Amino acid sequence: MRRTLLSLCLLSIVSTSALAQPAWTPASSGTSAELRGLSVVSTSVAWASGARGTVLRTTDGAQWQAMSVAGAEKLDFRDIHAIDANTALVMGAGPGDASRIMRTDDGGKTWRQVALNSYKEGFWDSMAFWDAGNGIVFGDPVDGKFQVYVTADGGATWREVQATGLESLKDEGAFAASGTALTVHGARDVWIATGGASSARVLRSADRGLTWRAASLPIPAAAPGKGIFSVGFLDAQHGMAVGGDYKQPLLDSVNGARTIDGGASWQPVSVQPTGYMSVVMAVPGAPRALVAGGLAGSGYSVDGGQNWKVLDRTPVNTIGFASPAIGWAVGPKGLLMKYSGPSLGAAVKQARRY
């Protein structure tokens, strides 16, 4: 009897442990378009975007509505920023005027253009907002300098910033792979990630993009498809950068770097799973939790990026979380998944005990 009870207890522990493992659950997106943009407003409201002028929205956290922006069927929406269930801005990426920003205030029924790249050689990469009014978008170099634009009215109007410190290296650019090559924190801090040149770099600004300083990272570059694809920060000092080579998604090389001084210096980190990562983001409500993803799969850290565990092997393009227990991932061919599993916040609390 004792052995039977012991066996049942062990089985229960194993089953509970198995059920408690973090996991993604497939969901219906209603589209086959490549999805690269994702903006999570709350546990019930989120927006996504992708190729062929595609935009997705959920207002209940379960069912997603796919829509095509009228007149934008040839545009590739690589980034999206949502303010609420009705208001969102979507960024097109591409050469010249293929890079543009459009806004909806009625849940996607109608859209209006609010910004257009006037440089033929320009290519916008990513967009982010400090708050409801103040935002920033950046793009690949024009005449040897990265482009930066800012808004102070929620994206209704944009102006180009005549910034210092944005000079680019030979062959340097950024990757519009996930909408996260640019990230912001607090009221004024902003970082951008680059690749392609002799070294991968992160450029940082503490004054909303007026002045910039660059730091080289140990993630390999020196090829058009190699470098840093994403950067994310837990606070003003602690951040992560991820990348690799999108042409070799399973390549075993350094794919992450960690900073504890706001991006002034970086140390190499092996992000799991091994291979190309296109996104890294802090988990809201979990002070030390990070999630990363790419064509190699997805992984998570509960100690500020020092150590990583594999979450899933399914290729994704980008990830967004609303809380330690609710998040989504989007990717190739209309891929949409919802996070289901234990709270990453609980994992953080447990990690702190030891």
C-alpha positions in Angstrom: 0.0 0.0 0.0 2.8 2.4 0.9 4.5 1.7 -2.4 1.2 2.3 -4.3 0.6 5.6 -2.5 4.2 6.6 -3.1 3.9 5.8 -6.8 0.7 7.7 -7.1 2.3 10.7 -5.4 5.3 10.6 -7.7 3.0 10.3 -10.7 1.0 13.3 -9.5 4.2 15.3 -9.1 5.5 14.4 -12.5 2.1 15.1 -14.1 1.8 18.5 -12.3 5.3 19.3 -13.4 4.6 18.4 -17.0 1.4 20.5 -17.0 3.2 23.4 -15.4 5.8 23.8 -18.3 5.5 27.0 -20.3 4.0 26.4 -23.7 2.4 28.0 -26.8 -1.1 27.1 -27.9 -1.9 27.5 -31.6 -4.7 30.0 -32.5 -6.5 30.9 -35.7 -5.3 34.2 -37.3 -7.6 34.1 -40.3 -4.7 34.8 -42.7 -1.7 33.2 -44.4 0.3 36.4 -44.6 3.7 36.7 -42.9 3.2 38.4 -39.6 6.0 40.5 -38.0 4.3 43.2 -36.0 2.7 42.7 -32.6 1.4 45.2 -30.0 -0.2 44.0 -26.8 -2.3 46.5 -25.0 -3.8 44.3 -22.2 -4.8 40.7 -21.5 -7.7 41.1 -23.8 -6.6 43.7 -26.4 -3.8 43.1 -28.9 -3.0 44.0 -32.6 -0.7 42.3 -35.1 0.5 43.2 -38.6 2.2 41.7 -41.6 2.6 41.4 -45.4 0.0 42.4 -48.0 -1.4 45.2 -45.8 -2.6 42.8 -43.2 -3.7 43.8 -39.7 -5.2 41.6 -37.0 -7.0 42.6 -33.8 -8.5 40.8 -30.7 -10.6 42.5 -28.1 -11.3 39.5 -26.0 -7.9 37.8 -26.0 -9.3 34.8 -27.8 -10.8 35.5 -31.2 -8.8 37.5 -33.8 -10.2 39.4 -36.7 -8.0 39.7 -39.8 -8.4 42.8 -42.0 -6.7 44.2 -45.1 -6.0 48.0 -45.1 -7.6 49.5 -48.2 -5.0 50.6 -50.7 -2.2 49.0 -48.8 -2.3 45.5 -50.4 1.3 45.9 -51.6 2.7 47.2 -48.3 4.5 45.1 -45.7 3.5 46.2 -42.2 6.6 45.2 -40.2 5.5 47.0 -37.0 2.4 48.1 -35.2 1.7 50.2 -32.1 -1.7 50.0 -30.4 -3.0 52.6 -28.0 -6.3 50.8 -27.2 -9.0 48.6 -28.8 -9.8 51.3 -31.4 -6.6 53.2 -32.0 -3.4 51.9 -33.6 -0.6 52.9 -35.8 1.0 50.6 -38.4 4.4 51.0 -40.0 5.1 49.9 -43.5 8.8 48.9 -44.2 10.4 49.1 -47.6 12.4 51.3 -50.0 11.3 54.9 -50.3 7.6 55.6 -49.9 6.9 51.9 -49.1 7.9 53.1 -45.7 5.0 54.9 -44.2 2.8 55.1 -41.1 -1.0 54.8 -41.1 -3.4 55.3 -38.2 -6.9 54.1 -37.3 -9.2 55.5 -34.6 -12.2 53.2 -35.3 -10.9 49.7 -34.7 -9.4 49.3 -38.2 -12.5 50.3 -40.3 -10.7 53.3 -41.8 -7.0 54.3 -41.9 -5.3 57.5 -42.8 -1.6 58.1 -43.7 0.2 60.2 -41.1 3.9 59.8 -42.3 5.7 59.0 -45.5 9.4 58.4 -46.1 10.5 61.0 -48.6 14.0 59.5 -49.2 14.2 57.1 -52.1 17.1 55.3 -50.4 15.3 55.2 -47.0 13.9 52.1 -45.4 12.1 52.3 -42.0 12.8 49.5 -39.5 10.9 50.0 -36.2 8.6 52.2 -34.2 8.1 52.6 -30.4 6.3 54.9 -27.9 7.3 56.2 -24.5 3.7 57.1 -23.7 0.4 57.8 -25.5 1.8 61.0 -27.1 5.5 60.6 -27.6 6.9 58.1 -30.1 9.9 57.5 -32.3 10.6 55.7 -35.6 14.0 55.0 -37.2 15.3 53.7 -40.5 18.3 52.6 -42.4 21.1 55.2 -43.2 20.5 58.0 -45.7 23.7 59.8 -46.6 25.6 57.9 -44.0 23.3 58.5 -41.0 20.4 56.5 -39.6 17.0 58.2 -39.9 15.1 59.2 -36.8 11.6 60.8 -36.6 9.6 61.7 -33.5 5.9 62.5 -32.7 4.5 64.4 -29.7 0.8 64.0 -30.6 0.2 60.3 -30.6 1.5 59.8 -34.1 -0.8 62.3 -35.8 2.3 64.2 -37.1 6.0 63.3 -37.3 9.2 65.4 -37.7 12.7 64.3 -38.6 15.3 64.8 -35.9 18.6 66.4 -36.7 20.4 64.1 -34.3 24.1 63.7 -33.5 25.9 60.4 -33.2 23.8 58.5 -35.8 26.7 58.1 -38.3 26.7 54.5 -39.7 29.5 52.1 -40.4 30.1 50.8 -43.9 27.4 48.3 -44.9 25.5 48.9 -41.6 21.8 48.7 -41.4 19.0 47.5 -39.2 16.5 44.6 -39.5 12.8 45.1 -39.9 12.1 41.6 -38.8 10.0 42.0 -35.7 9.3 45.6 -34.9 11.8 45.4 -32.0 15.1 46.7 -33.5 14.1 49.8 -31.6 13.0 49.9 -27.9 12.3 52.6 -25.4 12.1 52.8 -21.6 10.9 55.4 -19.1 10.3 58.9 -20.4 13.4 59.5 -22.6 15.6 56.5 -23.1 15.8 54.7 -26.5 18.1 52.1 -28.0 18.5 50.8 -31.6 20.1 47.6 -32.8 22.2 47.2 -36.0 24.0 44.6 -38.1 25.6 44.0 -41.5 28.8 45.9 -40.8 32.1 44.8 -39.4 30.6 44.7 -36.0 27.1 44.6 -34.5 26.2 47.7 -32.5 23.5 49.2 -30.2 23.1 52.9 -30.3 21.6 54.6 -27.2 20.0 58.0 -26.5 18.9 59.4 -23.2 17.2 62.5 -24.7 14.5 61.1 -27.0 16.9 60.7 -29.9 18.7 64.0 -30.0 22.1 62.6 -29.2 23.4 59.0 -29.5 26.3 56.9 -28.4 27.2 53.5 -29.9 28.6 50.3 -28.4 29.9 47.2 -30.2 28.5 43.8 -29.2 29.9 40.3 -29.4 27.1 39.0 -31.7 28.7 38.3 -35.1 27.9 40.6 -38.0 30.0 41.3 -41.2 27.3 40.0 -43.6 24.0 41.4 -44.9 21.9 38.9 -42.8 23.9 38.9 -39.6 23.9 41.1 -36.5 21.5 42.3 -33.8 17.9 42.0 -34.7 16.2 43.1 -31.4 16.9 44.9 -28.2 14.8 45.0 -25.0 15.2 46.5 -21.5 14.0 45.5 -18.1 14.8 49.0 -16.7 17.1 51.8 -17.6 20.2 49.8 -16.9 19.5 46.1 -17.5 18.9 45.0 -21.1 19.3 42.2 -23.7 20.1 42.1 -27.4 19.6 39.1 -29.6 20.3 38.2 -33.2 22.3 35.8 -35.4 22.0 35.0 -39.1 18.5 34.8 -40.5 19.9 32.8 -43.5 21.2 30.2 -41.1 18.5 30.0 -38.4 20.1 27.0 -36.6 23.7 28.3 -36.7 25.5 27.6 -33.4 27.1 31.0 -32.6 26.7 33.8 -30.1 23.1 35.0 -30.4 22.7 37.2 -27.3 24.4 39.9 -25.2 23.5 41.4 -21.9 24.1 44.8 -20.4 23.8 46.1 -16.8 24.9 49.7 -17.5 22.3 51.0 -19.9 24.0 49.7 -23.0 27.5 51.1 -22.5 29.0 47.6 -22.4 27.7 44.1 -23.2 28.6 40.6 -22.3 27.9 37.5 -24.5 25.0 35.3 -23.5 23.8 32.0 -25.0 20.1 32.4 -25.6 18.1 29.2 -25.9 17.3 27.7 -28.2 20.5 28.0 -30.1 20.2 29.9 -33.4 18.7 33.0 -34.9 16.6 35.2 -32.6 14.6 38.1 -34.0 12.9 39.4 -30.8 13.6 39.8 -27.1 11.2 41.5 -24.7 10.7 42.2 -21.0 7.6 40.5 -19.5 5.3 43.1 -17.9 4.8 42.5 -14.2 7.8 40.2 -13.9 10.8 42.4 -13.0 13.5 39.9 -14.2 11.7 37.9 -16.9 12.6 38.0 -20.6 11.3 36.1 -23.6 13.1 35.7 -26.9 12.1 34.2 -30.2 13.1 33.7 -33.8 13.2 31.1 -36.6 15.1 28.9 -34.1 12.2 28.8 -31.7 11.6 30.7 -28.4 13.1 30.7 -25.0 12.8 32.5 -21.6 14.9 33.8 -18.7 13.8 34.5 -15.2 17.1 36.0 -13.9 17.5 39.1 -16.1 18.9 37.2 -19.1 21.8 35.4 -17.5 20.4 32.0 -18.1 17.9 30.7 -20.7 15.6 27.8 -21.1 13.9 26.5 -24.3 10.2 27.4 -24.5 9.4 25.9 -27.9 11.0 25.0 -31.3 8.3 26.5 -33.5 9.7 29.3 -35.7 8.3 32.8 -34.8 9.0 36.3 -35.9 7.9 38.3 -32.8 6.4 38.0 -29.3 4.4 40.2 -27.0 3.2 39.8 -23.4 0.5 41.5 -21.4 1.3 39.9 -18.1 3.5 37.1 -16.7 0.8 34.6 -17.7 -0.6 35.9 -21.0 1.2 36.6 -24.3 1.1 35.9 -28.0 3.6 35.1 -30.8 3.2 35.6 -34.5 5.3 34.3 -37.4 5.5 32.8 -40.9 2.4 32.0 -43.0 -0.1 33.6 -40.6 1.3 31.8 -37.5 -0.5 32.9 -34.3 0.1 31.3 -30.9 -1.0 32.2 -27.3 1.1 31.6 -24.2 -0.4 29.1 -21.8 1.5 27.9 -18.8 2.7 29.0 -15.4 3.1 32.7 -14.6 6.6 33.8 -15.5 6.3 36.2 -12.5 5.9 33.1 -10.2 9.0 31.7 -11.8 10.8 34.9 -11.0 9.7 34.8 -7.3 10.9 31.2 -7.1 14.3 32.0 -8.7 14.9 34.7 -6.1 14.7 32.3 -3.2 17.9 30.6 -4.2 
